[in-house]
Amino acid sequence: MTTNPPDHDPFERDTRAAPDAEAGNPASGPAGPWARIATARVMVPLGLALAAVIVVVVAGGTMLRQPITGTATTSPESSATPATSTPAATPATPVPSTPVPITPSPVASASGGAGDAIPADFQPVSVTFVSASRGWVLGAATCDGTPCAVIVRTTDGGLDWTRIPAPATQVVVNGAPSGVRALRFASALDGWAFGPDLWTTHDGGDTWHREALPGGGTPQVMALEAAAGTVHVAFWTGEGPHISIASGPTAGDALQLSPTTVQIGAGPVPQTQIVLHGTAGWLVQLNRDVVGGARLAGGSWQAWDPPCLGTAGPAWLAASSATSLVAACDIGLWSTPQGVHLFTSADGGATFAEQAGALPITALAGITTAPSQPTIVAAGDQADGSAALIGRFSPAASWTAVATLAGGGTFSELGFTTDMQGVAIAQTADGTIQLLMTRDGGRTWAPVGFAGG
């Protein structure tokens, strides 16, 4: 596949004045789509072990057992509903024991280039869409014999992919103290690669630079999401038992520290999830259990008690509007397991009500909702040991397995970009990784290939 030089690429000439529907709205934590936003399972932190890409998936009742190199079909963008989020629940990042200080680089730095071939060993680890057609995937590969980060971009909803420059770093493996593990874009121009480091682009990925975080210390980024022209970053300073939050305009490097902090928790696996919908937002801090949270209201972060505090298990959040939220809670996971339960809020998270019946999964790994449909998709394990995405497409419907990893594994980066289009990263128990997409509202999921880029 060929691509035009950056100066002549129409994609690079897009302006930041694109409608908010193009900007993406992290809503579960991924395309946010929300971009974004499932997270790694809690019982075993997702180290994103990287290996050959072969995945076992049940889609439409057919078990796929062979390497997938083709691409899934898509409907025209004109038939899609406007994007309201990008994928984005964020994979787990243990706090490193030997953090590396982050200092801003005065010189833009990037590896790879527009039009370069996508490496044969490219393996996706994070995905973000700002509309039904425009998206990016961060992956790990080998460049000139050494590990490197690679970014590919689509302008046709995932049918074709081209390589663009990536930060001059590598994808984090097993909690390494330096590198990146996730990618988010807020527009055609503004994007971030992060976890634990923070890299930023404001020219569509032509150049990347390290961005400093306020507050000093040796910061390690835990989560990042952007919506409504603002980017929000949750990070550990390297000092003190709390997570800090900084926010700033997506079009520049001007992060301001919030006075609100959240306790990091005493467990060994700290995880942070940011969920945004327009100017509303929520932060949930996990460390095996739900340990604290914050809520974005009136442009500022405030202390907030998230659902399922003190239930000895994790909770994952998703939002379909500024007031409508769902939370899946793995109650008693670390004490007396009582199953995964669903809670809903109609008042922006002020109160939650438990819904009848437990979800047919254990080891909860994430949840997301469609922007304007009653669709809910959750990730976890089934009784037979397989990892699964399960969907419920109306409040009265039963939960149905819509994608399965035979032999176990996990799903991350789970989220909807439109009512019909969504994304997930699937990793099997042996470490193989693949991007999955749905184009029928979550009822079926198909692997996406990157060959020919």
Kinemage of the C-alpha trace (Angstrom):
@kinemage 1
@onewidth
@group {chain A} dominant
@subgroup {mainchain}
@vectorlist {calphas} color= white
{ca met a 1} P 0.000 0.000 0.000
{ca thr a 2} L 1.297 3.452 -0.859
{ca thr a 3} L 0.609 6.788 0.750
{ca asn a 4} L 1.043 10.384 -0.253
{ca pro a 5} L 3.882 12.435 1.249
{ca pro a 6} L 2.766 14.247 4.412
{ca asp a 7} L 2.613 17.670 2.703
{ca his a 8} L 0.151 16.333 0.150
{ca asp a 9} L -1.860 13.998 2.337
{ca pro a 10} L -5.440 15.325 2.733
{ca phe a 11} L -5.639 13.661 6.119
{ca glu a 12} L -2.776 15.813 7.401
{ca arg a 13} L -4.571 18.978 6.248
{ca asp a 14} L -7.590 18.348 8.457
{ca thr a 15} L -8.229 21.178 10.846
{ca arg a 16} L -8.871 21.131 14.559
{ca ala a 17} L -12.231 22.725 13.828
{ca ala a 18} L -13.740 19.332 13.007
{ca pro a 19} L -17.106 18.731 14.682
{ca asp a 20} L -17.094 17.256 18.171
{ca ala a 21} L -18.519 14.053 16.717
{ca glu a 22} L -15.144 13.637 15.018
{ca ala a 23} L -13.217 14.290 18.205
{ca gly a 24} L -14.103 11.091 19.947
{ca asn a 25} L -15.480 10.665 23.457
{ca pro a 26} L -13.854 8.063 25.662
{ca ala a 27} L -16.673 6.304 27.259
{ca ser a 28} L -15.576 3.202 28.851
{ca gly a 29} L -12.541 3.586 29.149
{ca pro a 30} L -12.061 2.778 24.889
{ca ala a 31} L -12.657 4.224 20.480
{ca gly a 32} L -12.564 5.785 24.078
{ca pro a 33} L -14.219 5.103 20.840
{ca trp a 34} L -14.356 6.022 23.570
{ca ala a 35} L -11.998 5.235 22.491
{ca arg a 36} L -11.977 4.152 24.341
{ca ile a 37} L -11.931 1.572 26.737
{ca ala a 38} L -11.765 -1.618 28.306
{ca thr a 39} L -9.030 -2.629 30.581
{ca ala a 40} L -6.934 -5.626 31.318
{ca arg a 41} L -8.290 -8.216 33.678
{ca val a 42} L -7.586 -7.607 37.322
{ca met a 43} L -6.456 -11.034 38.463
{ca val a 44} L -3.419 -11.000 36.218
{ca pro a 45} L -2.116 -7.607 35.013
{ca leu a 46} L -1.970 -7.377 31.252
{ca gly a 47} L 1.735 -7.283 30.478
{ca leu a 48} L 0.977 -7.349 26.775
{ca ala a 49} L 3.275 -10.263 26.127
{ca leu a 50} L 4.010 -10.088 22.433
{ca ala a 51} L 4.046 -13.088 20.124
{ca ala a 52} L 2.818 -14.256 16.707
{ca val a 53} L -0.692 -13.078 15.917
{ca ile a 54} L -3.037 -16.069 15.829
{ca val a 55} L -6.335 -15.763 17.650
{ca val a 56} L -9.206 -18.118 18.298
{ca val a 57} L -12.492 -16.257 18.073
{ca val a 58} L -16.118 -17.256 17.837
{ca ala a 59} L -17.854 -14.825 15.476
{ca gly a 60} L -21.341 -15.579 14.258
{ca gly a 61} L -20.980 -19.114 15.567
{ca thr a 62} L -17.848 -19.919 13.545
{ca met a 63} L -14.643 -20.823 15.349
{ca leu a 64} L -11.628 -19.230 13.680
{ca arg a 65} L -8.465 -21.202 14.299
{ca gln a 66} L -6.127 -20.012 11.563
{ca pro a 67} L -3.937 -16.901 11.302
{ca ile a 68} L -6.058 -14.039 9.997
{ca thr a 69} L -4.590 -11.743 7.379
{ca gly a 70} L -7.703 -10.347 5.693
{ca thr a 71} L -9.849 -7.450 6.785
{ca ala a 72} L -13.419 -7.344 7.922
{ca thr a 73} L -16.061 -5.672 5.817
{ca thr a 74} L -17.573 -2.349 6.794
{ca ser a 75} L -20.597 -0.267 5.979
{ca pro a 76} L -20.175 3.183 4.408
{ca glu a 77} L -19.416 5.939 6.869
{ca ser a 78} L -22.495 7.819 5.711
{ca ser a 79} L -24.668 5.150 7.333
{ca ala a 80} L -22.896 5.314 10.679
{ca thr a 81} L -24.124 7.327 13.621
{ca pro a 82} L -21.831 10.105 14.909
{ca ala a 83} L -19.026 8.967 17.166
{ca thr a 84} L -19.484 9.699 20.840
{ca ser a 85} L -16.389 8.079 22.229
{ca thr a 86} L -13.210 6.163 21.475
{ca pro a 87} L -11.964 2.927 23.059
{ca ala a 88} L -10.443 3.313 26.173
{ca ala a 89} L -10.416 1.248 29.323
{ca thr a 90} L -6.755 1.270 30.033
{ca pro a 91} L -4.538 -1.797 30.516
{ca ala a 92} L -3.045 -2.337 33.939
{ca thr a 93} L 0.276 -0.708 34.761
{ca pro a 94} L 1.968 -1.790 37.987
{ca val a 95} L 3.834 1.082 39.613
{ca pro a 96} L 7.509 0.458 38.716
{ca ser a 97} L 9.942 -0.064 41.545
{ca thr a 98} L 12.596 1.921 39.682
{ca pro a 99} L 10.767 4.708 37.837
{ca val a 100} L 12.583 6.650 35.161
{ca pro a 101} L 12.402 10.467 35.455
{ca ile a 102} L 10.431 12.117 32.676
{ca thr a 103} L 11.974 15.244 31.199
{ca pro a 104} L 10.612 17.048 28.163
{ca ser a 105} L 12.652 16.627 25.020
{ca pro a 106} L 13.409 19.896 23.201
{ca val a 107} L 13.653 18.025 19.896
{ca ala a 108} L 10.766 16.206 18.257
{ca ser a 109} L 11.533 12.517 17.854
{ca ala a 110} L 9.847 9.777 15.878
{ca ser a 111} L 10.584 6.387 14.365
{ca gly a 112} L 9.294 5.070 11.092
{ca gly a 113} L 7.700 7.270 8.473
{ca ala a 114} L 4.574 7.803 6.427
{ca gly a 115} L 4.423 5.146 3.754
{ca asp a 116} L 6.988 2.821 5.352
{ca ala a 117} L 5.975 -0.823 5.269
{ca ile a 118} L 4.097 -2.187 8.269
{ca pro a 119} L 6.514 -4.674 9.890
{ca ala a 120} L 5.616 -8.319 9.401
{ca asp a 121} L 5.721 -8.897 13.163
{ca phe a 122} L 3.456 -5.926 14.000
{ca gln a 123} L 1.167 -6.764 16.899
{ca pro a 124} L -1.597 -4.361 17.992
{ca val a 125} L -1.826 -3.329 21.628
{ca ser a 126} L -3.992 -0.180 21.660
{ca val a 127} L -6.629 1.344 19.361
{ca thr a 128} L -8.344 4.722 19.088
{ca phe a 129} L -10.926 6.101 16.636
{ca val a 130} L -12.187 9.688 16.315
{ca ser a 131} L -14.924 8.818 13.804
{ca ala a 132} L -16.280 5.762 12.050
{ca ser a 133} L -13.596 6.118 9.375
{ca arg a 134} L -10.515 7.528 11.110
{ca gly a 135} L -8.521 5.510 13.589
{ca trp a 136} L -5.049 4.554 14.729
{ca val a 137} L -3.466 1.455 16.247
{ca leu a 138} L -0.318 1.319 18.355
{ca gly a 139} L 1.611 -1.903 18.112
{ca ala a 140} L 4.911 -3.545 18.920
{ca ala a 141} L 7.355 -4.675 16.261
{ca thr a 142} L 11.036 -5.121 15.524
{ca cys a 143} L 12.801 -2.279 13.734
{ca asp a 144} L 16.363 -2.857 12.561
{ca gly a 145} L 16.679 -5.741 14.999
{ca thr a 146} L 15.437 -3.916 18.106
{ca pro a 147} L 11.948 -3.581 19.676
{ca cys a 148} L 10.085 -0.458 18.616
{ca ala a 149} L 6.685 1.183 18.712
{ca val a 150} L 4.778 1.302 15.426
{ca ile a 151} L 1.609 3.271 14.656
{ca val a 152} L -0.729 2.538 11.749
{ca arg a 153} L -3.646 4.659 10.579
{ca thr a 154} L -6.882 4.015 8.714
{ca thr a 155} L -9.114 6.533 6.938
{ca asp a 156} L -11.702 4.005 5.739
{ca gly a 157} L -12.903 2.363 8.937
{ca gly a 158} L -10.221 -0.317 9.184
{ca leu a 159} L -10.228 -1.703 5.646
{ca asp a 160} L -6.784 -0.333 4.799
{ca trp a 161} L -3.923 0.732 7.019
{ca thr a 162} L -0.783 2.801 6.463
{ca arg a 163} L 2.161 3.348 8.743
{ca ile a 164} L 2.849 6.787 10.203
{ca pro a 165} L 5.724 7.940 12.448
{ca ala a 166} L 5.681 6.748 16.057
{ca pro a 167} L 7.470 7.974 19.170
{ca ala a 168} L 11.088 6.862 19.287
{ca thr a 169} L 10.482 4.359 22.073
{ca gln a 170} L 9.229 0.831 22.565
{ca val a 171} L 5.957 -0.700 23.686
{ca val a 172} L 5.919 -1.539 27.382
{ca val a 173} L 6.213 -5.241 28.167
{ca asn a 174} L 5.572 -6.625 31.654
{ca gly a 175} L 5.512 -3.282 33.443
{ca ala a 176} L 8.844 -1.932 32.155
{ca pro a 177} L 9.679 1.467 33.684
{ca ser a 178} L 9.906 3.278 30.347
{ca gly a 179} L 7.984 3.206 27.079
{ca val a 180} L 4.327 3.378 26.037
{ca arg a 181} L 1.417 0.947 26.113
{ca ala a 182} L -1.591 2.953 24.881
{ca leu a 183} L -2.612 5.460 22.221
{ca arg a 184} L -5.359 8.087 22.069
{ca phe a 185} L -6.213 10.704 19.436
{ca ala a 186} L -8.688 13.558 19.977
{ca ser a 187} L -8.625 14.836 16.401
{ca ala a 188} L -6.805 14.296 13.116
{ca leu a 189} L -3.888 16.248 14.564
{ca asp a 190} L -3.741 15.815 18.345
{ca gly a 191} L -2.714 12.521 19.909
{ca trp a 192} L -0.865 10.920 22.819
{ca ala a 193} L 1.139 7.728 23.345
{ca phe a 194} L 1.511 6.942 27.026
{ca gly a 195} L 2.030 4.586 29.930
{ca pro a 196} L 4.318 5.097 31.749
{ca asp a 197} L 5.922 7.812 29.557
{ca leu a 198} L 3.946 10.589 27.837
{ca trp a 199} L 4.515 11.472 24.183
{ca thr a 200} L 2.439 14.006 22.249
{ca thr a 201} L 1.810 14.969 18.622
{ca his a 202} L -0.043 17.986 17.269
{ca asp a 203} L 0.617 17.401 13.574
{ca gly a 204} L -1.117 14.084 13.021
{ca gly a 205} L 1.896 12.007 14.056
{ca asp a 206} L 4.513 13.557 11.750
{ca thr a 207} L 6.505 14.409 14.881
{ca trp a 208} L 6.286 13.346 18.522
{ca his a 209} L 7.807 14.873 21.649
{ca arg a 210} L 7.945 14.065 25.347
{ca glu a 211} L 5.486 16.118 27.367
{ca ala a 212} L 6.225 17.100 30.958
{ca leu a 213} L 3.649 16.648 33.699
{ca pro a 214} L 3.117 19.231 36.449
{ca gly a 215} L 3.963 18.600 40.065
{ca gly a 216} L 7.530 17.335 39.892
{ca gly a 217} L 8.598 13.859 40.954
{ca thr a 218} L 9.096 11.007 38.506
{ca pro a 219} L 5.633 10.689 36.952
{ca gln a 220} L 4.243 7.482 35.521
{ca val a 221} L 1.080 7.883 33.413
{ca met a 222} L -1.694 5.504 34.445
{ca ala a 223} L -4.566 6.642 32.176
{ca leu a 224} L -5.352 9.318 29.606
{ca glu a 225} L -8.528 10.271 27.752
{ca ala a 226} L -9.684 13.295 25.754
{ca ala a 227} L -13.088 14.774 24.915
{ca ala a 228} L -14.692 18.159 24.289
{ca gly a 229} L -11.346 19.789 23.502
{ca thr a 230} L -9.680 18.774 26.771
{ca val a 231} L -7.253 16.000 27.615
{ca his a 232} L -7.132 14.486 31.111
{ca val a 233} L -4.116 12.567 32.431
{ca ala a 234} L -3.998 10.437 35.586
{ca phe a 235} L -0.486 9.747 36.842
{ca trp a 236} L 1.567 8.650 39.814
{ca thr a 237} L 4.244 11.190 40.708
{ca gly a 238} L 6.573 8.566 42.104
{ca glu a 239} L 6.100 10.101 45.536
{ca gly a 240} L 3.168 9.587 47.882
{ca pro a 241} L 0.278 7.113 47.935
{ca his a 242} L -2.030 8.908 45.530
{ca ile a 243} L -2.895 9.382 41.865
{ca ser a 244} L -2.723 12.938 40.516
{ca ile a 245} L -4.819 14.401 37.680
{ca ala a 246} L -3.798 17.032 35.130
{ca ser a 247} L -5.933 18.556 32.368
{ca gly a 248} L -5.349 20.878 29.442
{ca pro a 249} L -6.414 21.799 25.902
{ca thr a 250} L -5.990 19.003 23.366
{ca ala a 251} L -4.339 21.368 20.887
{ca gly a 252} L -1.376 22.269 23.088
{ca asp a 253} L 0.966 21.225 25.891
{ca ala a 254} L -0.489 23.174 28.810
{ca leu a 255} L -1.489 20.646 31.466
{ca gln a 256} L -2.681 22.071 34.771
{ca leu a 257} L -2.618 20.066 37.998
{ca ser a 258} L -5.924 19.454 39.762
{ca pro a 259} L -5.983 19.854 43.542
{ca thr a 260} L -8.000 16.612 43.703
{ca thr a 261} L -6.054 13.381 44.159
{ca val a 262} L -7.161 9.763 44.594
{ca gln a 263} L -5.605 7.167 46.870
{ca ile a 264} L -3.588 4.622 44.919
{ca gly a 265} L -4.474 1.709 47.212
{ca ala a 266} L -2.361 -0.831 49.061
{ca gly a 267} L -2.546 -3.720 46.608
{ca pro a 268} L 0.136 -4.792 44.106
{ca val a 269} L -1.799 -3.983 40.917
{ca pro a 270} L -2.857 -0.316 40.727
{ca gln a 271} L -5.124 0.432 37.760
{ca thr a 272} L -6.796 3.684 36.783
{ca gln a 273} L -9.772 4.135 34.476
{ca ile a 274} L -10.903 7.485 33.093
{ca val a 275} L -14.323 7.652 31.424
{ca leu a 276} L -15.429 10.816 29.598
{ca his a 277} L -18.614 11.956 27.918
{ca gly a 278} L -18.337 15.497 26.628
{ca thr a 279} L -17.478 17.731 29.572
{ca ala a 280} L -18.518 15.090 32.120
{ca gly a 281} L -16.016 12.565 33.408
{ca trp a 282} L -15.283 9.929 36.020
{ca leu a 283} L -12.115 8.348 37.373
{ca val a 284} L -12.083 4.983 39.128
{ca gln a 285} L -8.987 3.768 40.969
{ca leu a 286} L -8.523 0.044 41.462
{ca asn a 287} L -5.933 -1.912 43.354
{ca arg a 288} L -7.593 -5.311 43.373
{ca asp a 289} L -10.503 -3.590 45.149
{ca val a 290} L -12.188 -0.288 44.254
{ca val a 291} L -10.229 2.179 46.373
{ca gly a 292} L -11.445 5.619 45.274
{ca gly a 293} L -12.571 7.931 42.526
{ca ala a 294} L -13.105 11.443 41.211
{ca arg a 295} L -15.787 13.102 39.107
{ca leu a 296} L -15.388 15.878 36.525
{ca ala a 297} L -18.068 18.551 36.888
{ca gly a 298} L -18.042 22.223 35.989
{ca gly a 299} L -14.598 21.845 34.460
{ca ser a 300} L -12.898 20.571 37.614
{ca trp a 301} L -12.238 17.202 39.222
{ca gln a 302} L -13.900 16.603 42.572
{ca ala a 303} L -13.804 13.810 45.126
{ca trp a 304} L -16.339 11.084 44.318
{ca asp a 305} L -17.253 7.686 45.734
{ca pro a 306} L -17.440 5.262 42.781
{ca pro a 307} L -19.737 2.237 42.841
{ca cys a 308} L -18.720 -0.915 44.714
{ca leu a 309} L -16.299 0.644 47.175
{ca gly a 310} L -15.212 -1.918 49.734
{ca thr a 311} L -16.683 -4.949 47.971
{ca ala a 312} L -13.345 -6.799 47.716
{ca gly a 313} L -13.376 -6.715 43.923
{ca pro a 314} L -12.894 -4.438 40.920
{ca ala a 315} L -15.470 -2.354 39.046
{ca trp a 316} L -15.404 -1.064 35.470
{ca leu a 317} L -17.440 1.916 34.330
{ca ala a 318} L -18.969 3.051 31.003
{ca ala a 319} L -21.109 6.039 30.030
{ca ser a 320} L -23.578 6.537 27.184
{ca ser a 321} L -24.361 10.135 28.171
{ca ala a 322} L -23.384 12.688 30.779
{ca thr a 323} L -25.999 11.205 33.114
{ca ser a 324} L -26.380 7.539 32.062
{ca leu a 325} L -23.708 5.190 33.384
{ca val a 326} L -23.269 1.469 33.883
{ca ala a 327} L -20.846 -0.232 36.229
{ca ala a 328} L -19.904 -3.896 36.366
{ca cys a 329} L -18.622 -4.999 39.767
{ca asp a 330} L -16.834 -8.286 40.470
{ca ile a 331} L -18.093 -8.476 44.036
{ca gly a 332} L -16.045 -10.458 46.545
{ca leu a 333} L -13.417 -11.524 44.005
{ca trp a 334} L -10.678 -11.338 46.630
{ca ser a 335} L -12.755 -12.695 49.528
{ca thr a 336} L -15.978 -14.652 48.955
{ca pro a 337} L -16.810 -14.441 45.226
{ca gln a 338} L -20.404 -13.418 44.576
{ca gly a 339} L -20.168 -12.913 40.819
{ca val a 340} L -20.195 -9.954 38.463
{ca his a 341} L -23.155 -7.627 39.045
{ca leu a 342} L -24.464 -4.744 36.949
{ca phe a 343} L -25.297 -1.320 38.407
{ca thr a 344} L -26.801 1.649 36.569
{ca ser a 345} L -26.953 5.373 37.254
{ca ala a 346} L -29.296 7.956 35.732
{ca asp a 347} L -27.888 10.944 37.624
{ca gly a 348} L -24.278 11.102 36.478
{ca gly a 349} L -22.951 8.733 39.115
{ca ala a 350} L -24.496 10.337 42.204
{ca thr a 351} L -26.381 7.097 42.866
{ca phe a 352} L -26.344 3.583 41.417
{ca ala a 353} L -29.016 0.883 41.430
{ca glu a 354} L -28.225 -2.813 41.152
{ca gln a 355} L -29.857 -4.684 38.268
{ca ala a 356} L -31.247 -8.173 38.769
{ca gly a 357} L -29.110 -11.188 37.996
{ca ala a 358} L -25.379 -11.758 37.819
{ca leu a 359} L -23.498 -11.611 34.526
{ca pro a 360} L -22.413 -15.050 33.200
{ca ile a 361} L -18.699 -14.264 33.504
{ca thr a 362} L -15.972 -14.191 36.123
{ca ala a 363} L -12.635 -12.331 36.219
{ca leu a 364} L -14.252 -9.167 34.868
{ca ala a 365} L -12.002 -7.399 32.333
{ca gly a 366} L -14.074 -4.445 31.121
{ca ile a 367} L -17.425 -3.069 29.999
{ca thr a 368} L -18.702 -0.635 27.380
{ca thr a 369} L -21.985 0.733 26.053
{ca ala a 370} L -23.165 1.866 22.626
{ca pro a 371} L -23.570 5.650 22.301
{ca ser a 372} L -27.357 5.778 21.881
{ca gln a 373} L -28.546 2.164 22.026
{ca pro a 374} L -29.216 -0.021 25.101
{ca thr a 375} L -26.343 -2.288 24.059
{ca ile a 376} L -23.884 -3.339 26.770
{ca val a 377} L -20.810 -5.486 26.102
{ca ala a 378} L -18.642 -6.879 28.908
{ca ala a 379} L -15.471 -8.974 28.969
{ca gly a 380} L -14.434 -11.767 31.302
{ca asp a 381} L -14.115 -15.538 31.673
{ca gln a 382} L -16.771 -18.204 31.113
{ca ala a 383} L -17.326 -21.369 33.114
{ca asp a 384} L -15.520 -23.483 30.490
{ca gly a 385} L -12.292 -21.498 30.941
{ca ser a 386} L -12.616 -19.449 27.770
{ca ala a 387} L -12.381 -15.668 27.723
{ca ala a 388} L -15.430 -13.997 26.213
{ca leu a 389} L -17.181 -10.844 25.199
{ca ile a 390} L -20.810 -11.049 26.264
{ca gly a 391} L -23.528 -8.740 25.010
{ca arg a 392} L -26.962 -7.628 26.111
{ca phe a 393} L -28.897 -5.720 23.475
{ca ser a 394} L -31.964 -4.622 25.438
{ca pro a 395} L -32.723 -4.345 29.163
{ca ala a 396} L -34.988 -7.414 28.995
{ca ala a 397} L -32.647 -9.560 26.902
{ca ser a 398} L -30.357 -12.316 28.148
{ca trp a 399} L -26.581 -12.080 28.002
{ca thr a 400} L -25.049 -13.795 24.950
{ca ala a 401} L -21.430 -14.701 24.193
{ca val a 402} L -20.481 -12.740 21.069
{ca ala a 403} L -16.736 -13.513 20.867
{ca thr a 404} L -14.701 -16.215 22.586
{ca leu a 405} L -11.025 -17.014 23.111
{ca ala a 406} L -10.871 -20.779 23.540
{ca gly a 407} L -8.300 -21.772 26.135
{ca gly a 408} L -8.424 -18.433 27.916
{ca gly a 409} L -6.967 -14.995 27.418
{ca thr a 410} L -8.266 -11.475 27.899
{ca phe a 411} L -9.860 -8.562 26.094
{ca ser a 412} L -8.797 -4.928 26.433
{ca glu a 413} L -9.434 -1.555 24.750
{ca leu a 414} L -13.124 -2.420 24.491
{ca gly a 415} L -15.345 0.384 23.212
{ca phe a 416} L -17.847 1.679 20.667
{ca thr a 417} L -17.172 4.474 18.195
{ca thr a 418} L -20.747 4.500 16.855
{ca asp a 419} L -23.844 2.457 17.645
{ca met a 420} L -22.747 -0.079 15.041
{ca gln a 421} L -18.939 0.073 15.110
{ca gly a 422} L -16.731 -0.986 17.996
{ca val a 423} L -13.264 -2.307 18.760
{ca ala a 424} L -11.432 -4.634 21.131
{ca ile a 425} L -7.948 -6.033 21.507
{ca ala a 426} L -7.926 -9.810 22.044
{ca gln a 427} L -4.956 -11.580 23.635
{ca thr a 428} L -4.951 -15.361 23.933
{ca ala a 429} L -3.446 -17.303 26.816
{ca asp a 430} L -0.295 -17.961 24.790
{ca gly a 431} L 0.240 -14.233 24.252
{ca thr a 432} L -1.018 -13.819 20.698
{ca ile a 433} L -2.771 -10.512 20.053
{ca gln a 434} L -5.234 -9.234 17.447
{ca leu a 435} L -7.521 -6.286 16.801
{ca leu a 436} L -11.219 -7.167 16.578
{ca met a 437} L -13.990 -4.953 15.207
{ca thr a 438} L -17.772 -5.158 15.199
{ca arg a 439} L -19.887 -3.485 12.545
{ca asp a 440} L -23.306 -4.734 13.652
{ca gly a 441} L -23.604 -3.199 17.084
{ca gly a 442} L -21.576 -5.815 18.970
{ca arg a 443} L -23.428 -8.930 17.852
{ca thr a 444} L -20.449 -10.316 15.903
{ca trp a 445} L -16.726 -9.523 15.999
{ca ala a 446} L -14.117 -10.190 13.315
{ca pro a 447} L -10.307 -9.989 13.278
{ca val a 448} L -8.735 -7.098 11.405
{ca gly a 449} L -5.567 -7.648 9.367
{ca phe a 450} L -2.832 -5.143 8.581
{ca ala a 451} L -1.270 -6.871 5.591
{ca gly a 452} L -0.367 -4.736 2.598
{ca gly a 453} L 0.251 -1.541 4.511
